[in-house]
């Protein structure tokens, strides 16, 4: 009789594992079916295959973009600098806006959990849910065409990522320094300055630098909706069917993004 218990336990474990494997197999099968259905609905059924034509037609269309419009290069300096400054100022403004959102959105430091925490988290979600092009359209209609609308769009879009990642960093701090400061009579400001900020500041700086690198890419296309920068030049070249000019703008955007990635890499190494 005593030997029956281990045998029964082993049988239970085997049955449990088989049940788990069946559930996993069913889930993967459902996921595969969902992927196949998505490809059929969004690619196969929703594509105008007659308009695409043959491979020769596709190659002919792509060949229009081969080449560089050297006459356009001198006029790209101003928009390139403007795109870079939109990313820099927009990221800085977004970080300033994020400071209260980080404070309110971290569950372990938020002042009124039932009010400030859901408000901050809702703001983060809204910021991430709305595409930067949509933010740019909103601000172009509010403040008019130009770089200022692009700066506001970048700031609004940056809030969600910077605030969310930073708030989660605050929530994951080591509680022992905070407890030590409170044990010797430290107030909330001292806890924030000496117990929390030293732990999360390098992480937050890394997040801001990473977001700035992403914002360089974003700011390069905001001009498509009138928010200034290289995107506006890109739109004009497409509108006038100057395809080598389009390629030239793409090369300029690539160069600007490459500079941003290099600067981001060395900035993170120097500050973190």
C-alpha positions, 0 to 999 in steps of 0.5 A: 500500500505505501508504494501506491502513493508515489505511483499515483503521484507520478500518474497525476504528473504525467496526466497533468503534463499531457494536458498542458501539452494539449492546451499548448498545442491547441493554442499554437494551432489557434495562433497559426490559424489566426496568422493564416487568416490574417495573411489571407484577409489583409494581403491576398484578398485586400491587394490589387494584384492586377494593378501591381502587374508583372515583376518587370513592371515592379522593377520599372517602377522601382528604377525611377527612384535610382539616382541622386538629384545633386541640385537638391543637396544644398537645399537640404541643409536647413530642413536637416537641421530643422528635423534634428532640432525638432527631435531634440526640443521635442524630446526635452519638452516631452521629458519635462512633461513626463516628470509629474507623470513618472511621479504619479504613475509609479505605484510606490510613490504616487501621492493618491493611488486611487486618483493620480495613478490611474490618471498618469497611466491613462495619459501614458496609454493615450500618448502611446496609442496615438501615432505621431502623424496623428499628433502632428495633424492635431497640433498642425490644426491647433498651431498651424504649419511649421516646426512648432507643431512637430515639436509638440507632436514629438513631445506628446508621443514621447510622454507615453514611452519615457513615463511608462518605462521610468515609472516602472524603474521607480517601482522596481527600486531597492526599498532598503535605502528608502527604509533607511532614510525613513528610519532616521526621520527623513521626509518624502522629499529627502526620500525622493532625492537620496533614496529613489533618484540615485537609483533610477537617474541612470536608467531614466537618462538611458530611456530619454536618450533612446527615445531621442534616437527614435524621435529623430526618425519620427521627426523626419516624416512629420513634414508629410503633414506640414510639421516641417523638416525633411518630411516636407521636402520629401512630400514636395519631391513626391508631389512633383514626381521628382523620384531622384529627389525622393531618393536624395531625401531618403539618403539624407534621412538615413544619414541623420538617423545614423548620426543619431544612433552613433550619438545615442550610443556614445551618450549612453556609454558616457552618462550611464 
